[in-house]
């Protein structure tokens, strides 16, 4: 987890998330779910940064031919699971 600890890494991960949201790649509903998970009581800095990096990777990387719609579906599925786990 050492890669998540630098200040510039934190800024980059969260700046990218905000950019995805501002440009419409993350929807308002996805953003609300994402911030709820990020703001969860008891979540550590490393967990929040890992989530930020994971979401960025889902939206930027993946198999060849992956569409934005598929990335959005993957993100929705993950956020539903994370929200349900948080509520439990």
OpenMM code with the backbone's topology and positions (N, CA, C; nanometers):
from openmm import Vec3, app, unit

residues = "UNK UNK UNK UNK UNK UNK UNK UNK UNK UNK UNK UNK UNK UNK UNK UNK UNK UNK UNK UNK UNK UNK UNK UNK UNK UNK UNK UNK UNK UNK UNK UNK UNK UNK UNK UNK UNK UNK UNK UNK UNK UNK UNK UNK UNK UNK UNK UNK UNK UNK UNK UNK UNK UNK UNK UNK UNK UNK UNK UNK UNK UNK UNK UNK UNK UNK UNK UNK UNK UNK UNK UNK UNK UNK UNK UNK UNK UNK UNK UNK UNK UNK UNK UNK UNK UNK UNK UNK".split()
positions = [
    Vec3(0.0801, -0.1199, 0.0000),
    Vec3(0.0000, 0.0000, 0.0000),
    Vec3(0.0840, 0.1258, 0.0000),
    Vec3(0.2113, 0.1133, -0.0060),
    Vec3(0.2990, 0.2298, 0.0001),
    Vec3(0.2701, 0.3296, -0.1107),
    Vec3(0.2226, 0.2824, -0.2252),
    Vec3(0.1994, 0.3744, -0.3364),
    Vec3(0.0889, 0.4755, -0.3079),
    Vec3(0.0071, 0.4518, -0.2074),
    Vec3(-0.1043, 0.5403, -0.1763),
    Vec3(-0.0684, 0.6497, -0.0772),
    Vec3(0.0520, 0.6536, -0.0284),
    Vec3(0.0842, 0.7376, 0.0853),
    Vec3(0.1383, 0.8764, 0.0531),
    Vec3(0.1809, 0.9040, -0.0661),
    Vec3(0.2391, 1.0344, -0.0944),
    Vec3(0.1314, 1.1386, -0.1187),
    Vec3(0.1625, 1.2616, -0.0848),
    Vec3(0.0671, 1.3713, -0.1012),
    Vec3(0.0278, 1.3900, -0.2475),
    Vec3(0.1261, 1.3856, -0.3376),
    Vec3(0.0942, 1.4051, -0.4790),
    Vec3(0.0083, 1.2910, -0.5326),
    Vec3(0.0288, 1.1715, -0.4826),
    Vec3(-0.0535, 1.0576, -0.5238),
    Vec3(-0.1974, 1.0777, -0.4786),
    Vec3(-0.2162, 1.1226, -0.3557),
    Vec3(-0.3517, 1.1481, -0.3053),
    Vec3(-0.4203, 1.2537, -0.3913),
    Vec3(-0.3491, 1.3623, -0.4180),
    Vec3(-0.4080, 1.4705, -0.4963),
    Vec3(-0.4438, 1.4224, -0.6361),
    Vec3(-0.3576, 1.3450, -0.6977),
    Vec3(-0.3839, 1.2955, -0.8321),
    Vec3(-0.5069, 1.2059, -0.8346),
    Vec3(-0.5183, 1.1144, -0.7413),
    Vec3(-0.6314, 1.0213, -0.7385),
    Vec3(-0.7636, 1.0955, -0.7233),
    Vec3(-0.7694, 1.1881, -0.6304),
    Vec3(-0.8942, 1.2591, -0.6063),
    Vec3(-0.9211, 1.3657, -0.7123),
    Vec3(-0.8174, 1.4256, -0.7666),
    Vec3(-0.8347, 1.5222, -0.8756),
    Vec3(-0.8932, 1.4534, -0.9972),
    Vec3(-0.8444, 1.3336, -1.0266),
    Vec3(-0.8986, 1.2578, -1.1405),
    Vec3(-1.0449, 1.2234, -1.1199),
    Vec3(-1.0816, 1.1832, -0.9972),
    Vec3(-1.2225, 1.1527, -0.9705),
    Vec3(-1.3089, 1.2756, -0.9951),
    Vec3(-1.2639, 1.3892, -0.9459),
    Vec3(-1.3406, 1.5119, -0.9669),
    Vec3(-1.3503, 1.5448, -1.1157),
    Vec3(-1.2421, 1.5262, -1.1883),
    Vec3(-1.2442, 1.5521, -1.3330),
    Vec3(-1.3421, 1.4594, -1.4037),
    Vec3(-1.3455, 1.3317, -1.3641),
    Vec3(-1.4418, 1.2375, -1.4237),
    Vec3(-1.5839, 1.2859, -1.3984),
    Vec3(-1.6089, 1.3349, -1.2772),
    Vec3(-1.7430, 1.3820, -1.2429),
    Vec3(-1.7788, 1.5081, -1.3217),
    Vec3(-1.6885, 1.6042, -1.3244),
    Vec3(-1.7145, 1.7309, -1.3929),
    Vec3(-1.7387, 1.7096, -1.5420),
    Vec3(-1.6687, 1.6147, -1.6016),
    Vec3(-1.6846, 1.5900, -1.7452),
    Vec3(-1.7993, 1.4940, -1.7770),
    Vec3(-1.8668, 1.4439, -1.6744),
    Vec3(-1.9826, 1.3583, -1.6968),
    Vec3(-1.9531, 1.2104, -1.7079),
    Vec3(-1.8294, 1.1708, -1.6921),
    Vec3(-1.7954, 1.0280, -1.6991),
    Vec3(-1.8452, 0.9541, -1.5749),
    Vec3(-1.8547, 1.0253, -1.4631),
    Vec3(-1.9179, 0.9738, -1.3414),
    Vec3(-2.0490, 1.0505, -1.3272),
    Vec3(-2.1588, 0.9790, -1.3179),
    Vec3(-2.2897, 1.0447, -1.3072),
    Vec3(-2.3113, 1.1008, -1.1667),
    Vec3(-2.4149, 1.1814, -1.1539),
    Vec3(-2.4483, 1.2384, -1.0228),
    Vec3(-2.4774, 1.1275, -0.9218),
    Vec3(-2.5528, 1.0254, -0.9631),
    Vec3(-2.5827, 0.9137, -0.8727),
    Vec3(-2.4568, 0.8379, -0.8335),
    Vec3(-2.3703, 0.8122, -0.9313),
    Vec3(-2.2444, 0.7438, -0.9015),
    Vec3(-2.1597, 0.8274, -0.8055),
    Vec3(-2.1559, 0.9574, -0.8292),
    Vec3(-2.0777, 1.0464, -0.7433),
    Vec3(-2.1312, 1.0426, -0.6002),
    Vec3(-2.2631, 1.0455, -0.5850),
    Vec3(-2.3228, 1.0406, -0.4516),
    Vec3(-2.2877, 0.9093, -0.3812),
    Vec3(-2.2951, 0.7981, -0.4548),
    Vec3(-2.2601, 0.6685, -0.3958),
    Vec3(-2.1112, 0.6640, -0.3612),
    Vec3(-2.0293, 0.7129, -0.4512),
    Vec3(-1.8847, 0.7115, -0.4299),
    Vec3(-1.8471, 0.7946, -0.3078),
    Vec3(-1.9015, 0.9142, -0.2972),
    Vec3(-1.8662, 0.9986, -0.1830),
    Vec3(-1.9202, 0.9406, -0.0524),
    Vec3(-2.0344, 0.8734, -0.0579),
    Vec3(-2.0859, 0.8083, 0.0631),
    Vec3(-1.9895, 0.6998, 0.1107),
    Vec3(-1.9355, 0.6231, 0.0172),
    Vec3(-1.8397, 0.5183, 0.0541),
    Vec3(-1.7098, 0.5826, 0.1034),
    Vec3(-1.6635, 0.6860, 0.0345),
    Vec3(-1.5403, 0.7544, 0.0761),
    Vec3(-1.5544, 0.8180, 0.2141),
    Vec3(-1.6737, 0.8672, 0.2455),
    Vec3(-1.6974, 0.9347, 0.3732),
    Vec3(-1.7399, 0.8401, 0.4845),
    Vec3(-1.7433, 0.7118, 0.4562),
    Vec3(-1.7899, 0.6143, 0.5551),
    Vec3(-1.7087, 0.6239, 0.6836),
    Vec3(-1.7807, 0.6198, 0.7924),
    Vec3(-1.7145, 0.6234, 0.9227),
    Vec3(-1.6256, 0.5003, 0.9363),
    Vec3(-1.5063, 0.5211, 0.9792),
    Vec3(-1.4129, 0.4112, 0.9985),
    Vec3(-1.3252, 0.3801, 0.8786),
    Vec3(-1.3524, 0.4415, 0.7641),
    Vec3(-1.2675, 0.4183, 0.6467),
    Vec3(-1.1328, 0.4870, 0.6693),
    Vec3(-1.0275, 0.4146, 0.6440),
    Vec3(-0.8936, 0.4700, 0.6635),
    Vec3(-0.8494, 0.5474, 0.5397),
    Vec3(-0.7437, 0.6258, 0.5562),
    Vec3(-0.6892, 0.7010, 0.4437),
    Vec3(-0.6479, 0.6047, 0.3318),
    Vec3(-0.5821, 0.4969, 0.3675),
    Vec3(-0.5385, 0.4001, 0.2658),
    Vec3(-0.6569, 0.3373, 0.1933),
    Vec3(-0.7646, 0.3074, 0.2646),
    Vec3(-0.8837, 0.2511, 0.2011),
    Vec3(-0.9469, 0.3511, 0.1049),
    Vec3(-0.9537, 0.4760, 0.1462),
    Vec3(-1.0106, 0.5790, 0.0589),
    Vec3(-0.9262, 0.5976, -0.0666),
    Vec3(-0.7946, 0.6002, -0.0490),
    Vec3(-0.7056, 0.6160, -0.1643),
    Vec3(-0.7112, 0.4941, -0.2556),
    Vec3(-0.7193, 0.3761, -0.1969),
    Vec3(-0.7305, 0.2551, -0.2788),
    Vec3(-0.8586, 0.2596, -0.3620),
    Vec3(-0.9684, 0.3046, -0.3018),
    Vec3(-1.0942, 0.3166, -0.3749),
    Vec3(-1.0814, 0.4191, -0.4868),
    Vec3(-1.0210, 0.5326, -0.4571),
    Vec3(-1.0033, 0.6359, -0.5597),
    Vec3(-0.9213, 0.5824, -0.6766),
    Vec3(-0.8128, 0.5139, -0.6473),
    Vec3(-0.7314, 0.4568, -0.7552),
    Vec3(-0.8065, 0.3493, -0.8312),
    Vec3(-0.8820, 0.2660, -0.7592),
    Vec3(-0.9586, 0.1606, -0.8253),
    Vec3(-1.0593, 0.2194, -0.9237),
    Vec3(-1.1341, 0.3192, -0.8800),
    Vec3(-1.2343, 0.3804, -0.9674),
    Vec3(-1.1663, 0.4436, -1.0882),
    Vec3(-1.0548, 0.5106, -1.0665),
    Vec3(-0.9807, 0.5684, -1.1788),
    Vec3(-0.9375, 0.4603, -1.2773),
    Vec3(-0.8902, 0.3483, -1.2266),
    Vec3(-0.8466, 0.2396, -1.3145),
    Vec3(-0.9640, 0.1794, -1.3906),
    Vec3(-1.0785, 0.1660, -1.3242),
    Vec3(-1.1978, 0.1137, -1.3926),
    Vec3(-1.2338, 0.2037, -1.5101),
    Vec3(-1.2214, 0.3347, -1.4904),
    Vec3(-1.2622, 0.4291, -1.5938),
    Vec3(-1.1569, 0.4524, -1.7017),
    Vec3(-1.0315, 0.4169, -1.6767),
    Vec3(-0.9271, 0.4454, -1.7754),
    Vec3(-0.8646, 0.3227, -1.8381),
    Vec3(-0.8708, 0.2099, -1.7694),
    Vec3(-0.8049, 0.0904, -1.8199),
    Vec3(-0.9067, -0.0207, -1.8379),
    Vec3(-0.8628, -0.1239, -1.8985),
    Vec3(-0.9504, -0.2390, -1.9152),
    Vec3(-0.9203, -0.3088, -2.0452),
    Vec3(-0.9946, -0.4127, -2.0741),
    Vec3(-0.9701, -0.4883, -2.1959),
    Vec3(-0.9916, -0.4037, -2.3212),
    Vec3(-0.9218, -0.4398, -2.4252),
    Vec3(-0.9394, -0.3705, -2.5534),
    Vec3(-1.0853, -0.3804, -2.5956),
    Vec3(-1.1380, -0.2737, -2.6499),
    Vec3(-1.2756, -0.2734, -2.6951),
    Vec3(-1.3766, -0.2408, -2.5875),
    Vec3(-1.3300, -0.2178, -2.4681),
    Vec3(-1.4199, -0.1836, -2.3579),
    Vec3(-1.4844, -0.0483, -2.3864),
    Vec3(-1.6118, -0.0387, -2.3663),
    Vec3(-1.6817, 0.0861, -2.3955),
    Vec3(-1.7054, 0.1649, -2.2671),
    Vec3(-1.7343, 0.2931, -2.2824),
    Vec3(-1.7687, 0.3747, -2.1667),
    Vec3(-1.8901, 0.3184, -2.0945),
    Vec3(-1.9847, 0.2657, -2.1713),
    Vec3(-2.1058, 0.2087, -2.1115),
    Vec3(-2.0698, 0.0890, -2.0238),
    Vec3(-1.9793, 0.0064, -2.0703),
    Vec3(-1.9382, -0.1098, -1.9898),
    Vec3(-1.8647, -0.0648, -1.8643),
    Vec3(-1.7771, 0.0350, -1.8775),
    Vec3(-1.7056, 0.0880, -1.7608),
    Vec3(-1.8055, 0.1441, -1.6606),
    Vec3(-1.9066, 0.2159, -1.7088),
    Vec3(-2.0097, 0.2713, -1.6207),
    Vec3(-2.0855, 0.1597, -1.5507),
    Vec3(-2.1164, 0.0529, -1.6244),
    Vec3(-2.1847, -0.0614, -1.5635),
    Vec3(-2.1012, -0.1273, -1.4561),
    Vec3(-1.9716, -0.1433, -1.4827),
    Vec3(-1.8811, -0.2005, -1.3828),
    Vec3(-1.8758, -0.1126, -1.2583),
    Vec3(-1.8680, 0.0183, -1.2795),
    Vec3(-1.8624, 0.1104, -1.1671),
    Vec3(-1.9929, 0.1064, -1.0879),
    Vec3(-2.1064, 0.1048, -1.1572),
    Vec3(-2.2359, 0.0967, -1.0877),
    Vec3(-2.2451, -0.0296, -1.0030),
    Vec3(-2.2039, -0.1402, -1.0597),
    Vec3(-2.2084, -0.2674, -0.9878),
    Vec3(-2.1212, -0.2622, -0.8625),
    Vec3(-2.0013, -0.2105, -0.8778),
    Vec3(-1.9116, -0.1998, -0.7632),
    Vec3(-1.9684, -0.1081, -0.6561),
    Vec3(-2.0217, 0.0076, -0.6964),
    Vec3(-2.0739, 0.1041, -0.5992),
    Vec3(-2.1952, 0.0483, -0.5261),
    Vec3(-2.2806, -0.0263, -0.5954),
    Vec3(-2.3952, -0.0903, -0.5282),
    Vec3(-2.3464, -0.1881, -0.4216),
    Vec3(-2.2464, -0.2674, -0.4565),
    Vec3(-2.1912, -0.3655, -0.3629),
    Vec3(-2.1273, -0.2953, -0.2426),
    Vec3(-2.0493, -0.1906, -0.2706),
    Vec3(-1.9829, -0.1177, -0.1630),
    Vec3(-2.0842, -0.0488, -0.0718),
    Vec3(-2.1883, 0.0074, -0.1292),
    Vec3(-2.2927, 0.0738, -0.0498),
    Vec3(-2.3668, -0.0274, 0.0371),
    Vec3(-2.3959, -0.1431, -0.0198),
    Vec3(-2.4660, -0.2480, 0.0566),
    Vec3(-2.3787, -0.2972, 0.1702),
    Vec3(-2.2504, -0.3134, 0.1463),
    Vec3(-2.1581, -0.3595, 0.2502),
    Vec3(-2.1480, -0.2548, 0.3611),
    Vec3(-2.1483, -0.1295, 0.3227),
    Vec3(-2.1403, -0.0206, 0.4210),
    Vec3(-2.2658, -0.0174, 0.5084),
    Vec3(-2.3812, -0.0426, 0.4497),
    Vec3(-2.5077, -0.0378, 0.5215),
    Vec3(-2.5241, -0.1566, 0.6172),
    Vec3(-2.4558, -0.2656, 0.5872),
    Vec3(-2.4706, -0.3874, 0.6693),
    Vec3(-2.4019, -0.3779, 0.8026),
] * unit.nanometer
topology = app.Topology()
chain = topology.addChain("A")
for resn in residues:
    res = topology.addResidue(resn, chain)
    for name in ("N", "CA", "C"):
        topology.addAtom(name, app.Element.getBySymbol(name[0]), res)
